[in-house]
Amino acid sequence: MLFRVCNKYSVASIFLMFIFPIIGLAALKDDVVEQADRANEIKSAVREKKGTWLPVPIPVSNPTIGTGLQVALLYLHPQTSEDPTVPSATSGVLGMYTDSDSWLAGAFHDGNYKNDLYRYRVVAGTGEFNLDYYGVGGDPNVRTPFNAKSDIAMGQFLRRIPGTKNFYLGLRYLYTESNVTFDFSNSIPDLPPVSDGMTTSGLGVLFNYDSRDNNYYPTSGSYSEFLWIRDKESIGSDFDFDKLDIFSNYYMPVSSKSTLAFRATLANANGNIPFYMLPTLKLRGFAVGKYQDKSSFSGHIEWRHKFLPRWGVIAFYEAGSVAKTVNKLLQADLINSVGTGIRWQVTEDKKLNLGIDIGYSDGDSAVYVKVGEHF
C-alpha cells in the first residue's frame, strides 16, 4: 500500500513513502443441507461487513524530509471475498508539511477484483521537497542542498498467472515532471542556484508473488517483486535508461504473538539515469540517498511481537552496500543499521499499525513515524 516506506531516492519514492478476516468457523457437519446453510451465512456476513473510514493526523519524522505533520483520510474497504487471505482494498487522500518546508498532496487506490484475479494500483500527487544530494558512490561527506517541485502519476495492473494461486504478471507506468534547483552557495558563494526541468516516463514489466496471510500485518507467507522498467524519449522521457528492482520478503511465525520478517533487495541501473532515480540503500538510520550508485543490495531481519492485542514492539538489523556494478557489490563497504520501535493498531478489525522506529547506523541515527510496516 501507499504508506509503505520503501522505494527509490526520487520524488516518486517520497510520494510512495507517504501516500501505500472473517471469524473462524466451527467444523461443518456432513449434512449437505447444513453445509449449504453455512455457506449462505458466510456470503451474507461478507456482504454486510462494512468498510472503515480512518481520518488520522500522523506525525512525520525522518532524516530525509524532516519533522512535521501528515493528515490522511483513509478508507479501508470491506472484505469482499470469502477467502480471508484476499487483500483488502485501501483508498486515501493526504497532505503533508514538514519543518524543511517540504509538502505534498496526493491520492491513491490499491485494490483488486474478481476474487483477487486482478490487482491494480493508482497514485497521483504534487509536492515540493527540500533535500540533500550526497553524491554517487556512497560518500556521506558530500552534501549539497537542492529543491524539487514535482508532479507524479503511477499506475500498475497485474493478473494472476493462469494455473497458479499466488503468481501475478503485469505492467507498471511511472511519470514524474520535476524542476530541480541546486544551491551551491555553501561551497561557491558567488554561484547562483542552478535549475533544470526534468521529465521521466517509464513503462515496465512487473512480476509478483504473494502468499501473505494479511497485506497490512503479515505473520506468514512471502511477498516478492521483480520490476524491469524502461525510460525512453519515444514515450515522453528526457532520459534513456533501464532499471531493475528486485525484493523478496518472508514472514515466519515463531509463536502466537511473535513473527520474524526477512527481506532482501537488489537494484541495478543502466544508461542515462537522473541522479534522483539511482538505486539507493533503504536502511533505517540515515537519510535516503546518502548511499547511492548504479547498483545496490541490502538484507533485513525484523522481530515483531504483540504484547497486547493492539500494541507491539519490533527490533531490527539491516545491512547493505552500493557500487558502480553488481559484481562489485560484495567488494564495497558494508553499511549496517540496528534499531527498535513500537506499534499501535489503529482499528480493532484491521491490522494496520501506526509505528515509531529509531535506527542507528554507522555514525548516524534517525527517528521514523509512519503508518504500516517497513516491509
C-alpha positions as CSV (number, residue, x, y, z in Angstrom):
1,M,0.0,0.0,0.0
2,L,1.0,3.7,-0.4
3,F,2.3,4.3,3.1
4,R,4.8,1.6,2.8
5,V,8.4,3.3,3.3
6,C,10.2,1.9,0.7
7,N,11.5,2.6,-2.7
8,K,13.8,4.9,-4.6
9,Y,15.5,8.2,-3.8
10,S,13.3,10.1,-6.1
11,V,10.3,12.4,-5.9
12,A,8.4,9.3,-6.8
13,S,9.7,7.5,-3.7
14,I,8.8,10.4,-1.4
15,F,5.2,10.2,-2.6
16,L,5.2,6.4,-2.3
17,M,6.8,6.7,1.1
18,F,3.8,8.6,2.5
19,I,1.0,8.2,0.1
20,F,0.8,2.9,0.5
21,P,-10.9,-11.7,8.4
22,I,-13.9,-13.4,8.9
23,I,-14.2,-15.1,12.3
24,G,-13.1,-18.8,12.1
25,L,-16.0,-21.2,11.6
26,A,-16.7,-24.3,13.6
27,A,-16.2,-27.6,11.7
28,L,-19.1,-28.2,9.3
29,K,-21.2,-31.2,9.7
30,D,-21.5,-33.8,7.0
31,D,-25.1,-33.0,6.2
32,V,-25.3,-31.3,2.8
33,V,-28.2,-29.0,3.8
34,E,-26.3,-27.7,6.8
35,Q,-23.2,-27.1,4.6
36,A,-25.4,-25.0,2.2
37,D,-26.9,-23.0,5.1
38,R,-23.5,-22.2,6.5
39,A,-22.2,-21.1,3.1
40,N,-25.2,-18.7,2.7
41,E,-24.4,-17.3,6.2
42,I,-20.8,-16.6,5.2
43,K,-21.9,-14.8,2.0
44,S,-24.4,-12.7,3.9
45,A,-21.7,-11.8,6.5
46,V,-19.3,-10.7,3.7
47,R,-22.0,-8.6,2.1
48,E,-22.9,-6.9,5.3
49,K,-19.4,-6.2,6.6
50,K,-18.7,-2.5,6.4
51,G,-15.5,-0.7,5.5
52,T,-13.7,1.6,7.9
53,W,-13.1,5.4,7.4
54,L,-10.0,6.4,9.2
55,P,-9.2,10.2,9.4
56,V,-5.8,10.5,11.1
57,P,-3.3,13.2,11.8
58,I,0.1,11.4,11.6
59,P,3.3,13.0,13.0
60,V,6.1,12.7,10.4
61,S,9.8,12.4,11.3
62,N,12.6,11.1,9.2
63,P,16.0,12.4,8.2
64,T,15.1,12.8,4.5
65,I,12.4,15.4,4.8
66,G,12.4,16.5,8.4
67,T,9.7,16.6,11.1
68,G,6.1,17.7,10.6
69,L,2.5,16.5,10.2
70,Q,0.7,14.3,7.7
71,V,-3.1,14.4,7.6
72,A,-4.7,11.4,5.9
73,L,-8.2,10.2,5.2
74,L,-8.1,6.5,4.5
75,Y,-10.9,4.2,3.6
76,L,-10.2,0.5,4.5
77,H,-12.6,-1.3,2.2
78,P,-14.6,-4.2,3.5
79,Q,-13.5,-7.8,2.8
80,T,-15.3,-8.8,-0.4
81,S,-14.2,-12.4,-0.6
82,E,-14.9,-15.5,1.4
83,D,-11.2,-16.1,1.4
84,P,-9.7,-14.1,4.3
85,T,-6.2,-14.2,2.5
86,V,-7.5,-12.0,-0.3
87,P,-6.1,-8.5,0.3
88,S,-8.4,-5.7,1.4
89,A,-8.5,-2.6,-0.8
90,T,-7.3,0.7,0.5
91,S,-8.0,4.2,-0.7
92,G,-6.9,7.6,0.6
93,V,-6.1,11.3,0.2
94,L,-3.4,13.0,2.2
95,G,-1.4,16.2,2.7
96,M,1.9,16.7,4.5
97,Y,4.1,19.6,5.6
98,T,7.5,19.5,7.5
99,D,9.9,21.9,9.1
100,S,12.2,21.7,6.0
101,D,9.4,23.5,4.1
102,S,8.6,20.3,2.2
103,W,5.0,19.5,1.4
104,L,2.9,17.1,-0.7
105,A,-0.7,16.5,-1.6
106,G,-1.9,13.3,-3.2
107,A,-4.4,10.4,-3.6
108,F,-4.2,6.7,-4.2
109,H,-6.2,3.5,-4.5
110,D,-4.8,0.0,-4.1
111,G,-7.4,-2.7,-5.0
112,N,-8.3,-6.0,-6.6
113,Y,-11.4,-7.6,-8.2
114,K,-12.8,-11.0,-9.3
115,N,-11.7,-12.6,-6.1
116,D,-8.1,-11.2,-6.5
117,L,-7.7,-12.4,-10.1
118,Y,-6.7,-8.9,-10.9
119,R,-4.8,-6.3,-8.8
120,Y,-4.2,-2.7,-9.6
121,R,-2.8,0.5,-8.0
122,V,-3.0,4.2,-9.0
123,V,-1.2,7.1,-7.4
124,A,-1.3,10.8,-8.2
125,G,0.1,13.9,-6.5
126,T,2.1,17.0,-6.4
127,G,4.6,18.5,-4.0
128,E,7.8,20.4,-3.2
129,F,10.8,18.9,-1.3
130,N,14.0,20.4,0.1
131,L,16.5,17.6,0.2
132,D,20.2,16.9,0.2
133,Y,22.3,15.4,-2.5
134,Y,25.1,13.2,-1.2
135,G,26.8,12.4,-4.5
136,V,27.3,9.0,-6.1
137,G,29.3,6.1,-4.7
138,G,28.5,6.2,-1.0
139,D,30.5,9.2,0.2
140,P,28.5,10.6,3.1
141,N,30.7,13.7,3.3
142,V,29.3,15.1,0.1
143,R,26.2,17.1,0.8
144,T,24.6,19.7,-1.5
145,P,21.1,21.1,-0.8
146,F,18.5,21.0,-3.6
147,N,14.8,21.8,-4.1
148,A,12.5,19.7,-6.2
149,K,9.0,20.7,-7.3
150,S,7.3,17.7,-8.8
151,D,4.2,16.1,-10.1
152,I,3.7,12.3,-10.2
153,A,1.4,9.7,-11.7
154,M,1.7,6.0,-11.4
155,G,-0.4,3.1,-12.4
156,Q,0.1,-0.7,-12.4
157,F,-2.1,-3.6,-13.4
158,L,-1.5,-7.3,-12.6
159,R,-3.2,-10.5,-13.4
160,R,-2.8,-13.8,-11.7
161,I,-0.9,-16.2,-13.9
162,P,-3.3,-19.0,-15.1
163,G,-2.9,-22.3,-13.2
164,T,-1.3,-20.6,-10.2
165,K,-2.6,-19.2,-6.9
166,N,0.0,-16.6,-5.9
167,F,1.9,-15.5,-9.1
168,Y,1.0,-12.3,-10.8
169,L,2.3,-10.6,-14.0
170,G,1.6,-7.2,-15.4
171,L,2.7,-3.7,-16.2
172,R,3.7,-0.5,-14.4
173,Y,3.9,3.0,-15.7
174,L,5.6,5.9,-13.8
175,Y,5.6,9.5,-14.9
176,T,7.3,12.4,-13.0
177,E,7.8,16.0,-14.0
178,S,10.2,17.9,-11.8
179,N,12.0,21.2,-11.6
180,V,15.2,20.7,-9.7
181,T,17.3,23.6,-8.2
182,F,20.7,23.1,-6.7
183,D,22.1,25.6,-4.1
184,F,25.9,25.7,-4.2
185,S,26.2,28.9,-2.0
186,N,27.9,27.0,0.8
187,S,30.8,25.8,-1.4
188,I,30.8,28.6,-4.1
189,P,29.3,31.7,-2.5
190,D,29.0,33.8,-5.8
191,L,27.3,31.0,-7.8
192,P,23.5,31.5,-8.1
193,P,21.2,28.5,-7.8
194,V,21.2,26.2,-10.8
195,S,17.8,24.9,-12.1
196,D,16.7,22.4,-14.6
197,G,13.4,20.8,-15.6
198,M,13.3,17.0,-15.8
199,T,10.7,14.6,-17.0
200,T,10.8,10.8,-16.6
201,S,8.3,8.5,-18.3
202,G,8.9,4.8,-17.8
203,L,7.0,1.6,-18.7
204,G,8.0,-1.7,-17.2
205,V,7.2,-5.4,-16.7
206,L,6.2,-6.4,-13.2
207,F,6.2,-9.9,-11.7
208,N,4.8,-10.5,-8.3
209,Y,4.4,-13.4,-5.9
210,D,2.2,-13.0,-2.8
211,S,1.3,-15.7,-0.3
212,R,1.0,-13.4,2.8
213,D,-1.8,-14.1,5.2
214,N,-2.5,-10.4,5.6
215,N,-1.5,-7.4,3.5
216,Y,-1.3,-5.0,6.4
217,Y,0.5,-7.1,9.1
218,P,1.7,-10.4,7.6
219,T,2.7,-13.2,10.0
220,S,3.3,-16.0,7.5
221,G,3.9,-16.4,3.8
222,S,6.1,-14.4,1.4
223,Y,5.9,-11.4,-0.9
224,S,8.3,-10.9,-3.8
225,E,8.5,-8.5,-6.7
226,F,10.6,-8.2,-9.9
227,L,10.3,-4.9,-11.8
228,W,12.2,-4.0,-15.0
229,I,11.3,-0.5,-16.2
230,R,12.5,1.4,-19.3
231,D,12.5,5.1,-19.8
232,K,12.7,6.4,-23.4
233,E,12.3,9.6,-25.3
234,S,9.7,7.9,-27.5
235,I,7.3,7.7,-24.5
236,G,7.9,11.2,-23.2
237,S,11.0,10.9,-21.1
238,D,14.0,13.2,-21.1
239,F,16.2,10.2,-20.3
240,D,17.1,6.9,-21.9
241,F,17.8,4.2,-19.2
242,D,16.5,0.9,-17.8
243,K,16.3,-0.1,-14.2
244,L,15.9,-3.4,-12.4
245,D,14.4,-3.6,-8.9
246,I,14.0,-6.9,-7.1
247,F,12.9,-7.6,-3.5
248,S,11.7,-10.6,-1.6
249,N,10.1,-10.7,1.9
250,Y,9.5,-13.8,4.0
251,Y,7.4,-13.9,7.2
252,M,7.8,-16.7,9.7
253,P,5.7,-17.1,12.9
254,V,7.7,-18.1,15.9
255,S,4.8,-18.1,18.4
256,S,1.2,-16.9,18.6
257,K,2.4,-13.4,19.3
258,S,5.8,-13.1,17.6
259,T,6.9,-13.1,13.9
260,L,10.3,-12.9,12.2
261,A,10.3,-10.9,9.0
262,F,13.1,-11.2,6.4
263,R,13.8,-9.0,3.4
264,A,16.4,-9.0,0.6
265,T,16.7,-6.4,-2.2
266,L,18.8,-5.9,-5.3
267,A,18.7,-2.9,-7.8
268,N,20.7,-2.1,-10.9
269,A,20.5,0.8,-13.5
270,N,22.0,1.2,-16.9
271,G,22.1,4.2,-19.3
272,N,21.5,8.0,-18.8
273,I,19.6,7.9,-15.5
274,P,18.9,11.0,-13.4
275,F,20.6,11.2,-10.0
276,Y,17.3,11.0,-8.2
277,M,16.4,7.7,-9.8
278,L,19.6,5.9,-8.9
279,P,19.5,2.7,-6.7
280,T,20.0,3.6,-3.1
281,L,20.2,1.9,0.3
282,K,16.8,1.8,2.0
283,L,18.1,1.2,5.6
284,R,16.8,2.9,8.7
285,G,19.3,5.1,10.5
286,F,20.2,7.8,7.9
287,A,18.7,9.9,5.1
288,V,17.5,8.2,2.0
289,G,20.0,8.9,-0.8
290,K,23.1,9.1,1.5
291,Y,24.4,5.9,-0.2
292,Q,23.5,5.6,-3.9
293,D,25.1,4.3,-7.1
294,K,24.3,2.3,-10.2
295,S,23.8,-0.9,-8.1
296,S,22.7,-1.7,-4.6
297,F,21.7,-4.6,-2.4
298,S,20.5,-5.0,1.2
299,G,19.4,-7.6,3.7
300,H,16.9,-7.0,6.6
301,I,15.7,-9.0,9.6
302,E,13.0,-7.8,11.9
303,W,11.4,-9.4,15.0
304,R,7.8,-8.3,15.6
305,H,5.9,-9.0,18.9
306,K,2.4,-8.2,20.1
307,F,2.4,-7.9,23.9
308,L,-1.2,-6.7,23.9
309,P,-3.9,-7.2,21.2
310,R,-3.3,-3.7,19.7
311,W,0.2,-3.0,21.0
312,G,3.5,-4.4,19.8
313,V,7.3,-3.8,19.6
314,I,9.9,-4.5,16.9
315,A,13.7,-4.9,16.7
316,F,15.7,-5.0,13.5
317,Y,19.1,-5.4,11.9
318,E,19.8,-4.3,8.3
319,A,22.9,-4.2,6.1
320,G,23.8,-3.3,2.5
321,S,26.2,-1.7,0.0
322,V,26.3,0.3,-3.2
323,A,28.7,0.1,-6.2
324,K,29.1,1.0,-9.8
325,T,28.2,-2.5,-11.0
326,V,26.5,-5.6,-9.5
327,N,29.7,-7.7,-9.5
328,K,31.5,-5.1,-7.3
329,L,28.8,-5.0,-4.6
330,L,30.5,-7.6,-2.4
331,Q,33.7,-5.7,-2.6
332,A,32.1,-2.4,-1.4
333,D,31.9,-1.2,2.2
334,L,29.1,-2.8,4.2
335,I,26.7,-0.3,5.9
336,N,25.0,-1.6,9.0
337,S,21.9,-0.4,10.8
338,V,20.1,-1.6,14.0
339,G,17.1,-0.3,15.9
340,T,13.8,-0.8,17.6
341,G,10.3,0.5,17.5
342,I,6.7,0.4,18.9
343,R,3.4,-0.3,17.1
344,W,-0.2,0.6,17.8
345,Q,-3.0,-1.0,15.8
346,V,-5.3,1.9,14.8
347,T,-8.5,-0.1,14.4
348,E,-9.7,-3.2,16.1
349,D,-10.7,-5.1,12.9
350,K,-7.8,-4.1,10.6
351,K,-4.2,-5.0,11.4
352,L,-2.9,-1.6,10.2
353,N,-0.3,-0.1,12.6
354,L,1.0,3.3,13.4
355,G,4.7,3.0,14.3
356,I,7.6,4.8,15.7
357,D,11.1,3.5,14.9
358,I,14.6,4.6,15.8
359,G,17.5,3.4,13.8
360,Y,21.3,3.6,14.4
361,S,23.8,3.3,11.5
362,D,27.5,3.9,11.0
363,G,27.9,7.3,12.7
364,D,24.3,8.3,12.3
365,S,20.8,7.9,13.7
366,A,17.2,8.7,12.8
367,V,13.6,8.5,14.1
368,Y,10.7,7.5,11.8
369,V,7.0,7.9,12.4
370,K,4.8,6.1,9.8
371,V,1.7,4.1,9.0
372,G,2.3,0.4,8.1
373,E,5.3,-1.8,8.4
374,H,8.7,-1.1,6.9
375,F,8.3,-4.3,4.8
